[in-house]
Amino acid sequence: MVPPLTGTRVLDLSRVLAGPWATQTLADMGADVVKIERPGSGDETRSYAPFVESGNGTRPRSTYFLAANRGKRSIAIDLTTEQGQELVRELADKSDILVENYKVGSLAALGLDYKTLSARNPGLIYCSITGFGQTGPHRERLAYDLVVQAMGGIMSLTGERHGEPMKSGIAMVDITTALYATTAILGALYERERSKIGQHIDLALLDVQIATLANQASSYLMTDRVPERYGNAHVSIVPYGAFSTSDGRMIVAVANDSQFERFVAALGLPEIAADCRFQTNEARVRNRQQLLPMIEERLRARSTRDWVADLDREHIPAGPINTLDAVFDDPQIAARDLVLEFESGVGNPVRVVGNPIKFSRTPISQSVAPPSLGADTDQLLSELLGKSPDTIRSLHEAEIVEQGTHVVKSASDS
């Protein structure tokens, strides 16, 4: 069976992470994703360290770029020129979806906004990703993930109780925005089957961050109490967090009273379950300062591996706090085919994390490696836009477009 979005074309005018992650997800589901990049430099993340040397004098590959751009074709077009802008309009005429993350108003000045492009292609689904959205007093401000984590409240909830607010270890606002973008695009694509027309999707990083505050937001809105940081502990569940063992730290997540009975029995402390201070989760939350030291004292007596094995047998959620070397050594990761490898004509193979979606009938498509800058320029101009060799040559001579070379290819195609 073919992937579910086979036959759908996406024009990707986004850079860095939120937009590219969304379009990569669409590519994984079979869409033909055409990535528009600036000649010379391309997507900003092509310059983000660390790099993997390519050899043979070719440009080093950014591991950041490689993480978010598989399955795409790259065309390098100078959008500051009228000819370049018209090429993008022609590409949009032949696309189902367009994703962009330019500053509000920037593309309208180039004639590449939704109003202009949808007049030419009424079925176009146009997704705009910005820091603060197309409306509101902050709409023209620039923002990156870190700024939004700070403004959106998640940093105030992350970190040790009496320590500084902390960001997450990855750009979570960008990633969650990408997932909302993908969901919205698929919803618009489904609706287009009925209406036969597209629409504009206005998606803001700050909106997404507020939406994903989840129970913490509803708690504040209902009680007017500002939530505090709890580190690795949980504001509403006890015991739930990180504990010391004889050789490190581990996570224990006991979410209900029956699990708690089994947990303390496994610790050799069955009498705790009958203590009125700890019989219910509500009581354990109130009395966490009395309960947690007793648990930690017992856990310190043995290794993380031993405790995890014992608790797993009792169906108690627990696990080690893995560094990434341990993560990718886990046989579960290999069993789920989460690591993709693309062979390189030069240097080391490209290895990235694959898509976690598992369809039963329509498999994910992950056989196309992230493109080098402008690698598909001439092919797209010829095959998709019908430009003649002379026209393509003149576009190159005028420095409107740039043709690169493919550096990596799918391991399955070698």
C-alpha positions in Angstrom: 0.0 0.0 0.0 1.1 3.6 -0.7 1.5 6.1 2.2 -1.7 8.0 3.0 -0.7 11.5 1.6 0.6 10.2 -1.7 -0.4 12.6 -4.5 -0.5 15.6 -2.1 2.1 18.4 -2.7 3.4 20.7 0.1 5.3 23.9 -0.6 7.6 24.5 2.4 8.6 28.1 3.0 9.5 27.5 6.6 12.8 27.4 8.3 14.4 26.3 11.6 12.2 23.8 13.5 8.4 24.2 13.9 7.5 24.5 10.2 10.1 22.0 8.9 9.1 19.4 11.6 5.5 19.7 10.4 6.4 19.4 6.7 8.7 16.5 7.5 5.8 14.7 9.2 3.7 15.3 6.0 6.6 14.0 3.9 6.7 10.9 6.1 3.1 10.3 5.3 3.8 10.4 1.6 3.4 14.1 0.6 5.7 15.5 -2.0 7.4 18.3 0.0 9.2 21.0 -2.0 11.4 23.1 0.3 12.1 26.7 -0.8 15.5 27.9 0.4 17.7 30.9 0.0 20.6 30.5 -2.5 23.9 30.4 -0.8 22.9 29.8 2.8 19.6 28.0 2.8 17.6 27.1 5.9 19.2 28.8 9.0 19.8 25.4 10.6 22.2 24.4 7.9 24.6 26.6 9.9 23.8 25.2 13.3 26.4 23.1 15.0 27.3 20.3 15.5 28.3 19.3 12.0 29.1 16.0 10.3 32.0 16.4 7.8 31.0 15.4 4.3 34.4 15.3 2.7 35.4 16.0 -1.0 35.1 19.7 -0.3 31.4 19.7 0.1 29.5 21.6 2.8 29.5 20.0 6.3 26.1 18.7 7.3 24.3 20.2 10.3 22.8 17.5 12.5 20.1 20.0 13.4 19.0 20.4 9.8 19.2 16.6 9.2 16.8 16.0 12.1 13.9 18.0 10.5 14.2 17.8 6.7 14.1 14.2 5.4 11.7 13.3 2.6 11.9 16.8 0.9 13.1 18.2 -2.3 15.1 21.4 -2.1 14.9 24.3 -4.6 17.0 27.4 -4.0 15.2 30.6 -5.2 16.0 34.2 -4.5 12.7 35.6 -3.1 14.0 39.2 -3.2 13.6 39.2 -7.0 10.3 39.5 -9.0 11.3 36.4 -11.1 11.9 34.4 -7.9 8.6 35.5 -6.4 6.8 34.4 -9.6 8.5 31.0 -9.6 7.1 30.5 -6.0 3.6 31.6 -7.2 3.8 29.1 -10.0 4.8 26.3 -7.5 1.9 27.3 -5.2 -0.4 27.0 -8.1 0.5 23.3 -8.3 0.5 22.7 -4.5 -2.2 21.5 -2.1 -0.6 22.9 1.1 1.8 25.8 1.8 3.6 26.2 5.2 5.5 29.4 6.1 6.9 31.0 9.2 7.8 34.5 8.0 7.2 37.6 10.1 3.6 38.8 9.8 3.1 40.8 6.6 6.5 39.9 5.1 5.1 37.6 2.4 2.2 40.0 1.6 4.9 42.5 0.5 6.2 39.9 -1.9 2.8 38.8 -3.3 3.1 35.4 -1.6 0.4 35.8 1.1 -2.7 33.7 1.4 -5.0 36.3 -0.3 -2.8 36.5 -3.4 -2.1 32.8 -3.7 -5.6 31.5 -3.0 -7.0 33.8 -5.7 -4.9 31.8 -8.1 -5.4 28.5 -6.4 -8.6 28.4 -4.4 -7.9 24.9 -3.0 -4.7 26.0 -1.3 -4.3 25.2 2.4 -2.0 27.9 3.7 -0.5 27.5 7.2 1.2 30.4 8.8 3.4 29.7 11.9 4.5 32.8 13.9 5.5 33.6 17.5 2.3 35.4 18.4 -0.2 35.0 15.6 -1.7 37.2 12.9 -3.7 39.3 15.4 -3.1 40.9 18.8 -0.7 43.5 20.1 2.3 41.2 19.9 1.7 40.1 16.3 4.8 41.9 14.8 7.2 40.7 17.5 9.8 38.0 16.7 10.1 35.0 19.0 12.0 31.8 19.3 11.1 28.7 21.4 13.0 30.0 24.5 11.2 33.3 24.5 7.8 31.6 24.3 8.7 29.0 27.0 9.4 32.0 29.2 6.4 34.1 28.3 4.0 31.1 28.1 4.6 30.0 31.7 6.2 26.6 31.2 9.5 27.8 32.6 7.8 28.9 35.8 6.7 25.3 36.2 10.0 23.6 35.3 13.0 23.3 37.6 13.7 22.5 41.2 11.3 23.9 43.8 13.7 26.5 45.1 15.9 26.8 42.0 15.7 28.9 38.9 13.0 28.5 36.2 14.3 26.2 33.5 13.5 25.6 29.9 13.1 22.0 28.6 16.1 20.2 27.1 14.7 20.4 23.6 12.6 23.0 21.8 9.3 21.7 23.0 7.2 24.7 21.9 8.5 24.3 18.3 7.8 20.6 18.3 4.3 20.8 19.8 3.5 23.7 17.4 4.6 21.4 14.5 2.2 18.7 15.7 -0.7 21.1 16.0 0.2 22.4 12.5 0.1 18.9 11.1 -3.2 18.2 12.8 -4.7 21.5 11.5 -3.5 20.9 8.0 -4.9 17.3 7.9 -8.2 18.7 9.2 -8.3 21.4 6.5 -7.4 18.8 3.9 -10.3 16.6 5.0 -12.7 19.5 5.0 -11.6 20.4 1.5 -13.0 17.1 0.2 -16.5 18.6 1.0 -16.0 22.3 0.2 -13.4 22.0 -2.6 -11.7 25.1 -1.2 -8.7 25.7 1.0 -8.3 28.0 4.0 -5.7 29.9 6.0 -4.4 28.4 9.3 -3.1 31.0 11.8 -0.9 29.2 14.3 1.1 30.9 17.0 3.8 29.4 19.2 2.5 31.3 22.3 -1.0 30.0 21.7 0.3 26.4 21.5 2.3 26.9 24.7 -0.7 28.2 26.6 -2.9 25.4 25.2 -0.4 22.7 26.4 -0.3 24.0 30.0 -3.1 21.5 30.4 -4.1 20.8 34.0 -1.8 23.5 35.4 -3.7 26.1 33.4 -7.1 24.8 34.4 -5.9 24.7 38.1 -5.0 28.3 38.0 -8.1 29.4 36.1 -10.4 27.6 38.6 -8.5 28.5 41.8 -6.6 31.7 41.1 -3.6 30.1 42.8 -0.3 30.3 40.8 1.3 26.8 40.6 4.8 26.3 42.0 7.7 24.3 40.6 8.0 20.8 41.9 11.2 19.6 40.1 10.7 16.0 39.2 7.8 15.6 41.6 4.2 16.0 40.7 1.8 18.6 42.2 -1.1 16.2 42.2 0.3 12.6 42.6 2.6 11.0 45.3 4.9 9.1 45.0 5.7 10.3 41.5 9.2 11.5 40.7 13.0 10.8 41.0 14.5 8.9 43.8 18.1 7.9 44.7 19.2 4.3 44.6 22.6 2.7 45.5 24.1 3.6 42.1 22.2 6.6 40.8 18.7 7.9 40.4 15.5 6.3 39.1 11.9 7.3 38.4 8.9 5.9 40.2 5.4 6.9 39.0 2.6 5.5 41.3 -0.7 6.9 40.0 -3.4 5.2 42.1 -4.0 3.5 45.4 -3.8 -0.1 44.3 -0.4 0.6 42.7 0.7 2.2 46.0 -0.2 -1.0 47.9 1.9 -3.1 45.6 4.7 -0.6 45.6 5.2 -0.4 49.3 4.9 -4.2 49.5 7.7 -4.5 47.0 9.7 -2.2 49.2 9.1 -4.4 52.2 7.0 -1.7 53.9 3.4 -3.1 53.5 2.3 -1.4 56.8 2.6 2.0 55.1 -0.4 1.2 53.0 -2.6 1.0 56.1 -1.4 4.2 57.6 -4.2 6.8 57.4 -1.7 9.4 56.3 -1.0 7.5 53.1 -4.0 5.4 52.3 -5.3 7.7 49.5 -3.5 9.8 47.0 -5.1 12.9 48.4 -3.6 12.0 51.8 -0.2 11.2 50.3 -0.1 14.6 48.6 -0.8 16.3 51.9 1.8 14.2 53.7 4.5 13.9 51.1 7.1 15.3 53.4 6.6 12.4 55.8 6.3 9.7 53.1 9.0 10.4 50.6 12.0 10.1 53.0 10.8 6.6 54.0 10.6 5.5 50.4 14.0 7.0 49.4 15.7 5.3 52.4 14.5 1.9 51.2 15.3 2.6 47.5 18.9 3.6 48.4 19.6 0.0 49.6 19.7 -1.5 46.1 20.6 -0.6 42.5 18.4 1.0 39.9 18.5 -2.1 37.7 17.4 -4.3 40.6 14.5 -2.0 41.6 13.3 -1.6 38.1 13.2 -5.3 37.6 11.3 -5.9 40.8 8.8 -3.1 40.2 8.2 -4.2 36.7 7.2 -7.6 37.9 4.6 -5.9 40.2 3.4 -3.7 37.3 4.6 -0.5 38.9 5.7 2.2 36.4 9.4 2.8 37.0 12.6 3.3 35.0 16.1 4.5 34.9 17.0 8.1 34.0 18.9 7.3 30.8 21.4 9.4 28.9 21.1 9.2 25.1 23.7 6.4 24.8 21.6 4.2 27.0 18.4 5.3 25.2 19.7 4.1 21.9 21.1 0.9 23.4 17.7 -0.1 24.6 16.4 -3.2 22.6 12.9 -1.6 22.6 14.2 1.2 20.4 15.6 -1.2 17.9 12.4 -3.3 17.9 10.3 -0.2 17.1 12.6 0.8 14.1 13.1 4.3 15.5 16.6 4.9 14.0 16.9 5.6 10.3 20.2 5.4 8.5 21.0 7.0 5.1 24.2 6.1 3.3 26.5 8.9 2.3 28.7 9.1 -0.8 31.2 10.8 1.4 31.9 10.6 5.2 29.8 8.8 7.7 26.2 7.6 7.2 23.5 9.9 8.3 21.5 8.6 11.3 18.3 10.3 12.5 15.3 9.4 14.6 12.3 8.2 12.5 8.6 8.8 12.7 6.8 7.1 15.5 3.5 6.7 13.7 2.7 3.0 12.8 -0.1 2.6 10.3 -1.4 -0.9 9.8 -2.1 -0.6 6.0 -0.4 2.6 4.6 3.2 2.6 5.7 5.2 5.7 6.6 7.6 6.7 3.9 11.1 7.5 5.2 13.4 6.4 2.4 14.4 9.9 1.1 17.3 11.6 2.9 17.4 15.3 3.9 18.4 17.2 0.7 21.5 19.3 0.1 20.8 22.9 -0.7 19.1 23.3 -4.0 19.7 19.7 -5.0 16.4 19.5 -6.9 16.2 23.0 -8.4 16.7 22.1 -12.0 14.5 19.0 -11.8 11.6 20.9 -10.2 11.9 23.8 -12.7 11.8 21.4 -15.6 9.4 18.7 -14.5 7.0 20.7 -12.3 7.0 24.1 -13.9 7.8 23.0 -17.5 10.8 25.5 -17.8 13.0 24.9 -20.9 16.7 24.3 -20.5 17.4 27.8 -21.9 15.1 29.4 -19.3 16.7 27.4 -16.5 20.1 28.5 -17.7 19.0 32.1 -17.8 17.6 31.8 -14.2 21.0 30.5 -13.1 22.9 33.3 -14.9 20.7 35.9 -13.3 21.3 34.2 -9.9 17.6 33.8 -9.4 18.1 30.1 -8.6 20.8 27.8 -7.5 21.4 24.1 -8.2 23.2 22.0 -5.6 24.2 18.4 -5.5 22.8 15.4 -3.5 25.2 14.4 -0.7 23.2 11.6 0.9 20.8 8.9 -0.3 18.5 6.4 1.2 20.3 3.3 2.5 17.5 1.3 1.0 18.3 2.6 -2.4 22.0 1.6 -2.3 
